Amino acid sequence: MKADTRTQATRRLRKIAGQVAALERMVEDDRYCVDVLLQIAAARGALDKLGKLLLEGHVETCVADAMRSGRKADREEKVAELLDVFSRFAHIGSR
């Protein structure tokens, strides 16, 4: 993982941790359900952005290296990984 990606990911994770802590406080304080749901949506959005950031970094580094390696097994492994990840993150960007 590139250093700048790691820095951005760490920053986003701290923000997400704050959002989750706020959710916990909201539930403990018996806040209005819609307010809690909106905070959940915000946290999910932040997680999606983190996932997209990490996926982009993975493609730019690990996948690109495998494609340049010249080894068919490495390329096939990375393609299989990407297909699995895409199936799990298909909703990112569609909201």
C-alpha positions, 0 to 999 in steps of 0.5 A: 500500500502506498504511503499516501493511501495509508495516510488517507485510509487512517484518516478515514478510519478515525472519522468512521470510528467517531461516527460509530461512537456517536451512533452508540451515544445516540442509541444510549441516549434514546435519540430519535430513530430517523436521526440514528438511521441518518447517522448509520447512512453517513457511516456506511457512506464513509466505509464505502469511500474507504473501500473505494480508496483501498480498491483503487490503491490495490489496482494501482499497485498489486494488480498492476504489478501482477499484470506486468510480471509476465506470470500467467498464474499471478495475473489469473490470481489477481483477476479472480481476486478482483472479481470477488471484491467487485461482487462484494462491493458492487454497490459502491458508487451506485448510491 
